[in-house]
Amino acid sequence: MTNRDLAQLERGRLCDLLLVVGPDHPTLCEGWTTADLAAHLVIRERKPLAGPGIVAGGRLGAYTEKVRLATKDGSTYADLVARVRSGPPALLRPLDGAINLSEYFIHLEDVRRGEGTIEPRPVEEVGDAEDALWAMQGRRTKFLTRTLDDIDLTLALPDGEAKAIGGGSRPVTLTGRPGELTLFLAGRRSAAAVELVGADDAVAEVRTGKLGI
């Protein structure tokens, strides 16, 4: 399957789960229920003026939050989920695999693990998606970890395959399945099933230092 196919598969799985758990289920996104998450996904793709605030924060972030809350309050939960399920608008469809595979994988796990589980999905279910997520690691990872303090990061799979990300002089190896590495690097550190090896101070920096966009 292509990354676009995989993104659509994860999108459908997330929407199915959203309907099963309902609008008030907790997520790994602090302070957000599933209804909040569904509204976020709608505006991310369908409210372009609100998009910059997702990344930039500040005044732009305040506007984005205003739009998100209005979207949430102005629609039924079922309608929000249906809009997410319908996929990106035409202009974004060519980019679907690049921008949405990790997004929907992460948010599906935000819902799955919202009540405290850290059990990954079976490899038989997500192996293709995880292969694609592993292939994405590299420059993107270097960007997400750019503000860590002097960390020479290596990502490793349980079978020993590894990618040197670099970035500093204090070596740390982060080991886990590709999906777990993706969750960790997206800030879901306490919910990701990973192992960190390195000097104590360097490992502490990876566990607590700033990650993400």
N, C-alpha and C positions, 0 to 999 in steps of 0.2 A: 504494500500500500504506500501511496505517497504521503508526505507530511500533511497535505491538505485532507486526504482521506482520514488520516489519524486524528486530525483536529476535529473533523466532523463527528467521528466516532466518540471522542471524549466529550464533545458538546452534547451529543445525544444521551450519553450515560449520565452526565451531570443533570440534564433536564429531567430524566427519569427519576433520579435520586431526589431532586428538589421536590417533585410532586409526591414522592413517598413520604418524605419527612415533614413536609408542610412549611409554612412561612416563618415559624417561630423557633426553628431548630438552631442551636448555636453553631458557630463556625470558628475556624482558626483566625479569622480576621477580627481583631479585637473590637468588641462592641457591636459587631454586626451579626444579625440573624440571617437566615437564608433569604428572607425578603429583601434585606439590605443588599446582599450579594447579587441577587437577581437584578435589582435596579441598577447596580454598578455595571453589570455586564451589558445591560440595555444601553446606558448612556455612553459607555466606552466605544460602542460601535455606531451609535445612531445619533449622538449629540456632539458633533465635532467641535463646537465652541467650548464644550465642557472638558474635552480631552486633555488639553495641556495641564489643567489643574491636577490631574491624577499623578503627574510626574513632578510638577513644579511646586505644589503646595502654596503657602502664602495666600495672597488675595485670589489668585487663580484657583487654588484649592478650595477656598471658601465658596467661590462661585460654583465649582464642580459639586460640592456637597449640597448646595442649595438646589441645584438641578436634580441631583440624585434623589433627594428627599421628595421633591415635587413629583418626580417620576414614580417613586414608590407609592406615595399617597394618592396619586391620580390614577392608579391602575389596580385591578385585582391581581392577586398573586398568580393566578392561573394565566392571566394575560401576559404578565411579565415573563413567565417561563416560556410561554408560546412564542414571544418575540425573540427571546434568546435562542430557542430551538430553530427558528426560521433561518438562522445563519446571518452572516454579515451582509451589508448592502453590496450592490454590484461592484462599486469602486474598490471595495476591500477584498473581494473574493480572490483575486490573483495572489494576495498576500496572506491568505488564510493560514496556510501551513506554517509560514515563517513567524507570524505574530500570535497565532492562537493555539498551537499545540501545547506549548508549555503553560499558557494562561489557563486553558481548560483542564489540563491535567492537575495543575496546582489547585484550582478552585474546587474541582471534584474532591480532592483530598481535604480541602478546607472543610467541606461538609462531612465527609466520611469520618474525619478525625475530630470533629467539633466537640464531641463528648468525651474525648480523652484517649481513644484508641491510637496506637501507632503501628498497627499491623498493616504492612503493605498488601496491596492486591496481589493475587497469584500471578506468577510469571506468565502462565498460559493465557491470562486475560490481557496483560499489558506489555508483553515482551516486545512487540513491534514498536509501540510508543516509546518504551524505554530505550530501545536501540536508536531511535531517532533523537531522543533527548540527549543521549550520550554523544552522538555525532555533533550536536549543537554546542557542546562544551568546548571552550577555547577562548576566543576573543570576548565572547559574551561573559564568560566566567571572570575573566581578568577585569572587565568593566564592573561587574557586581561586587568584586572584592577589592576594588582600587583604594578604598579608604582604610583598609586594615593596616595596622602599624608594622611595617617591615616583615611581612609574612611571605615566605617562599612556599607557595601552596602547590601540592600535588593532589589530584583527584585519582582515586583508584577504585576499580571494581572488585567484588569479592574473588573473582578468578585471577586477579593479579594485574590485569591490563590497567595501564595508568597514563595520565596526561599531566605533564608538568605545566603549571600555570605561571609560576614564578611570582615576581613582584617584590621580593625582599631577601633578607639574609637569614631569617629564622624559619627553618623548615617545619612544615606541618603536612601530614598526609591525612586526607579526608576520604574514608572508604565507605562504600555502600552501593546499593543498586542505583542505576541512573535516576530513577524517579525519586529516590531518597536524597540523592545529591542535589537534585533540582529543587526539592522542597527546602532543604537546608539553606541553599544559596539564595532562595527567595524569602528568607527570614523566618521560615517555620522550623527553627532549629530544635526546639524542644519536642516537636512532633515527628522529627525525621529519624529513621532507624539507621544511624551512621556510627562510625568509629573514628576518633581523632587520635593521632599519634604524633608526638613531638614533645619538646620541652614544655613544662607546665605553664610557664608564662605565655608562650606562643599559642598553646592550645586554648588558654583562657581568652586570648585576643580573638581567636577565630570563633569561639563560642559567644562572645559578648560584644565584639567590635561591630561597627556599622557595616551593614551589607545592603546591597540593592541599588536601585536607580537613584 
